Structures are given as C-alpha cells and as structure tokens.
Amino acid sequence: MSEECSGNCGSCGEDCPSAGTNNSQPVDFSAKLAEGSKVKHVYAVMSGKGGVGKSLVTGLLASAFQKKGYNTAILDADITGPSIPMAFGVEGYGLDVTMDGNLMMPVRSMNGTQIISANLLLQHNTDPIIWRGALIASAVKQFWSETYWEDVDYMFVDMPPGTGDVPLTVFQSLPIDGIIVVTSPQELVSMIVTKAVNMAEKMNLPIVGIVENMSYVECPDCGKKIYLFGESHIEEVAKEHNLSVLAQIPIDPKMAELVDAGKIEYATADCMDRAVSNIIAIDKAVGK
C-alpha cells in the first residue's frame, strides 16, 4: 500500500497500485440490486462541467421513454445539487420516500417514472447536504442497492458535474450500459466532451452520443434559428471522437416554465426522438 493510500478503495480506480493488496484479488466494486428489484438498462447522463442541463436531459429522456410504453426510473446521483424532484413535481419534505422493511420505495411521478433523490429524504428541500466525497458515493450505492426498483426497463442516472468520486462510484458499482454526454454550444465544448470521453475510455464504458443543450432560440414569428452562443461546433466535436449527436435542444421559455412548475413530463421534446431511437437500437444490437 502506497503512502498516499487512505485504504478507502471505493474512491480509487481499478488501476490503483494498492487496489486488492489486502486479498491479492482485484477489488469488485459492483453493488447488487435489492432482492426483487429488476432493472434492464442503465444509462448515465454526464458532463465535464456543471450548468449544461444534465438534469433536463435526464428528465426528458425518462419522460420520452415512458411515453413510448417503457417503465422508466431516475437515480439522482447529484446528491448535493438535486433538481430532479422539482422538475417532476415530487419535491419532498421527508414524507415522500417510504420504507418497505429495509428498502426505500421510490416516488412515482404523475406518468409513473420511479425517482429516488436526496431531496426526497430531507425534512426541507432547502436543507444543504454537507458531506465529504466518501459519504456521497456511499449514498449513491445505497440508492441503487437499498431501493426497491420495480420492473424498470430504462434507468437514467443524473450525474453531478465533473469526473470525481460520484461518477467513479457509478461507473464501478452500477451496470452501466452507456453514457450520454451533455454539453452546450460554447467554445469550451471540445474540452468538456473530451474529459467525459477520456473517463469513459478509462472505465471501458461506451458513449452513446452527445446531447447539445441551449443550441439556439427559434423566433416565434418567423421560425428563424438564432444562435445566442455562436454557431454550434457539436458536429465537428462528435466527428472528432467518432460519436453521434443525439439531440440539439433549443432554449424554449415554455419548456423552462414547465420544468419550474414540476411538469417536465408535459414538455414537448421532439428533439429527443433521435436519442430514444439510437438507445433502443443499441440495446437491440447487443441483444439486451
């Protein structure tokens, strides 16, 4: 064990020189589902930085799949900045998540999406969660293994920004089928995507594609697209990394109003159709 090693293997990568030294076997970080739970597909929604709309994309994807007849779920892994409950109108005050024995029962949205989030466990939704990384990572694993997930076809994991403890925990502990990278049109998009791609490669996980949020504003009178952040370079960046552009989401005041009102499920998001089709096609190609 190196001098820098804290002994907490859960915060390290599989290539850590000290990993497994206590038992001479590779460390298995995978977390098991609770008995009786069933989750077929798990996709992580991530970005190399914050403020690009990961929660929006997560909510739109879950809603789009639910509308197509699939049972969906959201595991809100953004423990210190959870916004999924508000977007779905299930904001909690300590009474929303119930227990069945030792298992948490996820809250269901109006259209049936199963949701577990830190804000559903707080007495007040404005209470801050002031935890160190190890505790936050442990909570994410508990959300997966100590929750009763009922016949979920597609689970989407709303990730915190960056490539730190929680993304590492999710990628090592959950059976991730693929990663959806969210970005915005600013010039630093290439750096953001590259960070996510590099982490995915190190974790041997496939990236399904890229979703660009805040791509443009459409004039309500003439329909002209106005690029507030300049012309998009998402196609170039995607080509550079051999990835697909799954969706380009416009800035839409009506969608923002629905999200703020807890009605994201009622947002019209035709822009997500290509993302849904690509994900379903990938699953069929690998026989899942």
SULBELWO-V145564 format. One record per residue. N is the residue number from 1. RES is the residue in one small letter. D_CENTER is the distance of its C-alpha to the mean C-alpha in Angstrom with 2 decimals. Layout:
# SULBELWO-V145564
N&RES&D_CENTER  N&RES&D_CENTER
This chain:
# SULBELWO-V145564
1&m&33.32  2&s&33.16  3&e&34.27  4&e&30.85  5&c&29.16  6&s&28.23  7&g&28.20  8&n&24.60  9&c&23.32  10&g&19.84  11&s&19.25  12&c&20.77  13&g&20.16  14&e&22.06  15&d&24.54  16&c&25.61  17&p&29.43  18&s&29.62  19&a&27.03  20&g&28.92  21&t&32.24  22&n&32.99  23&n&33.12  24&s&33.50  25&q&30.60  26&p&27.13  27&v&24.69  28&d&22.41  29&f&19.23  30&s&17.82  31&a&17.36  32&k&18.92  33&l&18.01  34&a&20.51  35&e&23.60  36&g&23.43  37&s&19.66  38&k&18.50  39&v&15.18  40&k&15.89  41&h&12.81  42&v&9.40  43&y&6.93  44&a&4.23  45&v&3.24  46&m&5.70  47&s&9.20  48&g&12.47  49&k&13.22  50&g&12.51  51&g&13.58  52&v&12.46  53&g&10.49  54&k&6.70  55&s&7.11  56&l&9.82  57&v&8.36  58&t&5.82  59&g&9.14  60&l&11.33  61&l&9.98  62&a&10.29  63&s&13.57  64&a&14.84  65&f&14.61  66&q&16.15  67&k&18.89  68&k&19.70  69&g&20.50  70&y&17.60  71&n&16.50  72&t&12.83  73&a&10.76  74&i&7.76  75&l&7.40  76&d&7.00  77&a&7.10  78&d&8.36  79&i&11.72  80&t&14.11  81&g&12.70  82&p&11.21  83&s&11.68  84&i&10.26  85&p&13.69  86&m&15.70  87&a&14.19  88&f&14.97  89&g&18.25  90&v&17.88  91&e&18.31  92&g&19.90  93&y&23.02  94&g&23.08  95&l&24.22  96&d&21.21  97&v&19.94  98&t&22.98  99&m&24.08  100&d&25.66  101&g&27.56  102&n&25.24  103&l&22.05  104&m&19.75  105&m&19.56  106&p&16.40  107&v&17.25  108&r&17.53  109&s&17.15  110&m&20.20  111&n&19.24  112&g&18.17  113&t&14.38  114&q&14.00  115&i&12.11  116&i&12.27  117&s&11.87  118&a&14.22  119&n&15.85  120&l&17.03  121&l&19.01  122&l&20.77  123&q&24.28  124&h&23.56  125&n&20.31  126&t&21.61  127&d&22.25  128&p&20.69  129&i&19.09  130&i&21.15  131&w&20.17  132&r&20.44  133&g&17.79  134&a&19.13  135&l&18.89  136&i&15.30  137&a&14.42  138&s&16.75  139&a&15.16  140&v&11.80  141&k&14.11  142&q&16.05  143&f&13.31  144&w&13.10  145&s&16.86  146&e&18.57  147&t&17.16  148&y&18.87  149&w&16.50  150&e&18.95  151&d&19.06  152&v&15.45  153&d&15.44  154&y&11.79  155&m&8.91  156&f&5.31  157&v&3.24  158&d&2.42  159&m&4.29  160&p&7.88  161&p&9.92  162&g&12.05  163&t&12.77  164&g&14.18  165&d&14.43  166&v&11.01  167&p&9.48  168&l&12.89  169&t&12.85  170&v&9.71  171&f&11.24  172&q&14.63  173&s&14.31  174&l&12.10  175&p&13.34  176&i&10.66  177&d&12.18  178&g&10.60  179&i&8.36  180&i&7.91  181&v&9.20  182&v&9.66  183&t&13.07  184&s&16.15  185&p&19.80  186&q&21.33  187&e&23.31  188&l&21.04  189&v&18.46  190&s&19.99  191&m&19.48  192&i&15.79  193&v&15.16  194&t&17.65  195&k&16.06  196&a&12.79  197&v&15.17  198&n&17.41  199&m&14.96  200&a&13.84  201&e&17.58  202&k&18.48  203&m&16.18  204&n&17.55  205&l&14.35  206&p&14.47  207&i&12.73  208&v&12.82  209&g&13.42  210&i&12.95  211&v&12.36  212&e&14.76  213&n&14.56  214&m&17.88  215&s&19.82  216&y&23.00  217&v&24.95  218&e&27.12  219&c&30.57  220&p&31.31  221&d&34.94  222&c&35.10  223&g&31.60  224&k&31.62  225&k&28.35  226&i&28.42  227&y&26.33  228&l&26.05  229&f&24.57  230&g&26.86  231&e&26.61  232&s&23.29  233&h&23.25  234&i&20.06  235&e&22.22  236&e&24.05  237&v&21.08  238&a&19.59  239&k&23.08  240&e&23.48  241&h&20.64  242&n&21.50  243&l&18.26  244&s&17.95  245&v&17.16  246&l&15.13  247&a&15.68  248&q&17.32  249&i&16.69  250&p&19.79  251&i&20.40  252&d&21.56  253&p&23.18  254&k&23.17  255&m&19.41  256&a&19.18  257&e&21.80  258&l&20.07  259&v&16.83  260&d&19.16  261&a&21.11  262&g&18.30  263&k&18.81  264&i&15.77  265&e&16.63  266&y&19.91  267&a&18.82  268&t&20.29  269&a&17.80  270&d&19.89  271&c&18.17  272&m&15.25  273&d&17.89  274&r&17.96  275&a&14.26  276&v&14.83  277&s&18.09  278&n&16.91  279&i&14.33  280&i&17.13  281&a&19.65  282&i&17.91  283&d&17.76  284&k&21.38  285&a&22.44  286&v&21.45  287&g&22.91  288&k&20.04
